[in-house]
Amino acid sequence: MVVSAPHILQNWWQNIRRIHGVEIQGHLGALLSLLGTQCNKVFVTQLMGFWEPSTVTFKFLDFEITPILEEISSLIELPIRGRLPVIPSTICTGDFLSVLDLHIFRSLRYVDGGHIELDYLFQRFGRLEGYYEYQREFECTRGAWEHMRSRVFVMDFLGVMVLPIRSNSIDINILPMVVSIFNDPQRFTLVPMILAEVLRSMTACIKGHNFFGGCSILLQIWAREHFYRRDSQMDYYIGAPNKIESHEDRLQNWVGAPIGREEWRTFLNNVMGDTIQWKFSWVTELAFARTRYFFFIELIGLRGIQPYAPLRVMRQFGVIQDIPL
C-alpha cells in the first residue's frame, strides 16, 4: 500500500504551487495534505482483517461500521451535494498522449499496459525546464504546455496517492476524469469514486490481492477518528479548516493509544460499540442511507461498481433517511 508520498510528487507540488496552486487546491481540496501524511501500515493491515465484504462493513464484537460519503466529503473538503459522481472511461494510449500534446511516435514506448511512470511525467511536466529539454516530444507551444501542467499534476497525484494501481505508476484512465473535472468543476465530484476504491481494495486484499489500490492514508484517518472517543464539546479542532492536517492534533490526548501490531490486534479484537466515536463532530448534515427503491447505493469506482450499504453505521446515531437519488 502507499505509505507516504514519493519525493518526486512532493517536489512537483513545490515546483507548481506558485503558479497553479489555487487552481489545483480547488479540485483536490484537503487531499493535498496527504503529501505530508504517513500511513501506519501495521494498523491498516490489522484493520482489514475485520472487513466483511458481504455486508460492506467492518465487523467487531458488538457493532458494525463503514465509511460514509459525508465523512469522506468532510475529511477531504470536497462537496457531494448537488454534484454528479465522476464517471470513469477507458482511454487508448494514442488518445492519452494526444490529450497531453505528446508526440505519439516518440512517447508510445513509455506507456506500458495502460500505465505510465510518475518519473516520466515529472521530467516533462513537473520541472520548469521540462518543456525546453523535451521540446521535440511536445506538439504544443510553451503556453499550452503550461496550461496542461496542472491537469497532469492532478492526474499524477490521484494516480499515486488516491487511486494507485502500483507504486509510482499512473493509470492513464484517470486522465478523462481529470479533464471532466477541470472543464466543469461545479458539476462533478470525486468523493464517491474515492470511497468506492477504498471499499473495493479492502475486499480485493482479503481475497489475496497483494496491493491496496485505494487511499490507505484516508482509511487510516477515518478509522482512528472513530476509535478515539472524545466529548464533542471538548473537540477544539471541530473548526479546523483542514481535517487531515489537524488529525494528529485531535488525537494527541488519546491516552494508551495502541502502537504496535499486537497492541492494535488486541484493541480491535476487544473494542466495543459504546467506546467509540460514532459521529464526527464536524459532520452536521443528514447522510445518504439508501435510495428510494433500493437499500444500497452503487458507487462507481475507477475499476468497477462497488455496492455500498451504509445503513449499519447510520442506525447508531439516528439519521436514516430515504434520499431520492
N, C-alpha and C positions, 0 to 999 in steps of 0.2 A: 504494500500500500504506500501511498505518498505520505512521507513522514514530515517533510518540510519542503519549502520552495527551493528549487535549484538556484545557484548563484547567477546563472545566466538570466533567468527570469527576473530576479531582483535587480540586476544591473540594467536590464531592458527598461524596467519601470523608472529607474533613476534617469535614464537617458531620454525618456519620452514624456515624463510627467510635466515638465515646464511648459511644453507646447500643447500637449494633448491631455493633460491630467484631468481637467474638469470634464471634458467630454467622456473620457474613459470611466471616471467615477460615476457619471450619470447612468452608465449602462451596467456597471458591476456593483455599485453600492458598496456595502461593507465587505464584500468578498475580497476586496483588495487587501484587507487586513490579514488574510491568510498568508500573505507573503512573509509576515513576521511571526507566525504561529507554528508551534511544534505539535506533532501528533504523538501521543503516547501509544505506541504500537501494542504494548502489553495489554493496556486497558481495552482498546478496541477489539483485540483478538479475543480476550476473555468475554467481552460483552456479546460478541457474535455467537457465542455458544448458547445464548438464551433466545436466539431468534427462532421464531416459529413461522415458516413460510405459509402454512395452510391458513393461518389467521392474520398474517402480515403484522405480527406484534412481537414484542419481547415478552416472554412468559416467565414470571418469577413465582415465588412461593404462593402468594395470595392475590396477585394482581397481574394485569397485562397493560402494556403501554406501547405507544407507537408515535413516531414523529408526525405532526400535523402541518398542513400547509401554512397556517397562520404563524406557527412557531418559526418555521424556516424563513418565512417572509420577514418577520420581525428581526430575526438574527442577522440577516444579510441586507436588510433595509431596501428591499425591492418589493414593489406593490403587486398584489394579485387581484384585488377587487377592480372590476371593470376592464380587465385585461384578458386577452386570449393566450392560452399556452402556446409557446413557440413549437412549431411542428418540424420534426427532422425530415430531411430529404437526402437522397443519395446523389453525390456529385462525382462525375468521372474525372480522371486525372487531368485530361486535357482542359476541361471546363474550369477545374480548380486553378490550374496555372494561368489560364486566360483571365480569370477574375482578378488575380494578383498581378496581372500585366507582366508575367514572367514568360520568356521565350520558351515555347513548349519543347522544341528540339534540344535546347541547351539544358533544360531543367528536368526533363522527363525521368531521368535515371535516379533523381533524388526522392521520388515518390514511390514508396515500396508497399504494395498491397493495401493502398488506401491510407497510408500513414506517411508523415513527413517529420524529419527530426527537428527538434527545437533549435539546435545549434545552426542548422542550415538557414532557418528563417531569421534567427537573431543576427547572423552575419550580414544579411541583406536588408533587413528592415529595422533591426534594433539599434544599430550604430549610426551615428550621424554621417559617417563617411561611407556607409554601405552602398548608397546609390552610385557613387563615383567609382568605387572599387569593383562593382559588379555591373557597371552600366551596360555592358554587352548582353547581359542576361535579361535586361528590362526592355519592355516595349512601350514605355511611357516617359513623360517628362519628369523632371525632378519634382515639380509641383504636384503632379498626380501621385507620384511615389510618396510624398509627404502626407498627402490626403489619405493614402492607404495604410499608413503605419499604425494608426490607432486601431483599425479593424483587425490587422494581423496580430497586434498585441492581445486584443480581447480574445481572439480565436486561440492563441497560444496559451493564454492564462487559463481559459476554460479547459483546454485540452490537457494541460499539465496538472492543475490544481483541483478541478471540479468534475470533469468528465474524462478521467485518464483511461487509456487503454493499455499502456505500458510506459515504463519510465522514460521521460524526456522525449516522447514521441506523440505527435498530434494526429488525431483522427480528422481527415480532410472533410468529413461530412459535417463538421461543426461550422464550417465557413458559411453555408447557405443560411443557417440560423443567425449568425452574426450579421450578415448583410440585411436580413429582415429586421433585426432589432435596430440597426443603425438607420435604416430607411424609414421606419415607422416606430419610434421608441415609445409612443404613448399607447400603442395597440397591443404589444406582446409582453409576456413575462416569462422569465427563465425558471421561476420557482418550482412549478410542477415537474419540470424535467430534472432539476437538481434533486428533488426528493425521490422521484422515480428511480434514478440511477443509484441512489443510496440503498433503497429497498431491494432493487434487483441484484445489486452487488452482494448484499448480505446473503441472499438466497443462493446465488451462484457459488459463493465461497464455502458455505457449509455443505454444498454438494460436491466440492472438490476443486473448484477453480482456484488457481494459485495467485490471482492478482485482484485486489479490491478496486473495482472500476468506478466507485462513487467518491464523494468527498469525505474521506475518513476524518479529517480535522473537524468538519462541521458536525458529523455524527458524534464525535467526542464531546464537543461543546454542548450539544443538545442534551446528551445523557448526563453529563456531570452537573448541568444546571438543574436537572430533575432530582438527582441523587442527594444533593446537598439541600436539606430543608432549612429554611430560614423564615423569620417573620417578615411579611411583606412590608410592614411599617418600618422595619429596620433595614430594608434593602436600599442603601443610599445610592445605588447605581441604577435605579429604575430609569432616571432621566438621562443616563449616559448616552451620548449620540451614537456610539459605536459599541454594540453588544459583544462583538468579537474581541475587540481590543480590551474592553473592560472585564472580560470573563474571568481572568485570573484574579483581578482585584475583588470581584464579587465573592470568590470562593476562598479568599485568603484567611478567613476566620473559621474554616472548616476544621475543627479540632479532631484529630485522629483520622484524617482522610487516608484511605488506602494508598499504598505506594507501589509495592512490587507485585509480582504475579500472584503469589499465594495470598497476599492481603486482599487484592481485588477479587480473587476467586472466592474467598471466604465471605467477603462483603456481598457479592452478587448472589451467592447461594443462600444468604440469610436475610437479605433486605425485604422489608415488609411494606405494604401499601400505605400504612399510616405513618411511615417515617420519611417519605419522600416529598418533594415539592411538586405537586400535581400541576399547578398552573404558573406560568411565568408572570411575574408582576407586571411586565410591560405589555402583555397581550390583553387588550381590553375589548376587542370586538368578538362577536359570535363566530364560531368556527364552522366550516363546512363539515357536516356529519354524513350526509347521504344526498343522493339526487332524489328527484320527485318519484321516479319509477324504480330505482334500483338501490340496494343497500350497500353500494360501493361506488367509488369514483375511479375511472380508468385514467391513470397517469401515463402520459405518453413520454417515454424516455428516448434517449438517443438511439438505443438498440432494441426497442420494442415497448409493448404496453405492459404496465405493471398494475394489476388490480389492487385497489387501496381501500381499506375499510377502517377508518379512524374512530369507529363507534366506541371501542372499549376505553379509550382514553377520555372521550367526551363525557361518558356517563359519570366519571369521577367528579366533575365539577358542574354538572347540570346545564350544559349549554347545547344540548342536542336540538337541532332544528333542521327541518327539511328545506333544502335550498334548491330552487328550480334552476338547474344549470343548463 
